[in-house]
Amino acid sequence: MADENDHIHLDGEEARAGATPHVTRYVLGISLVLLIVIYAWIVLA
């Protein structure tokens, strides 16, 4: 049986189970573009 004090070492891919879809990058990019367009529309209106 494993000791409670033993450290478990996982690399980045094992820790996140290999799932890296980069969805956050797309959401942030689209949100930034929409924000700039909306602010420009408000200022120029």
CORPECOR-V769678 format. One record per pair of residues at least 24 apart in sequence whose C-alpha atoms are under 8 Angstrom apart, sorted by the first residue. I is the first residue (numbers start at 1). J is the second residue. D is the distance in Angstrom with one decimal. If there is no record, write none. Layout:
i=I j=J d=D
i=I j=J d=D
This chain:
none
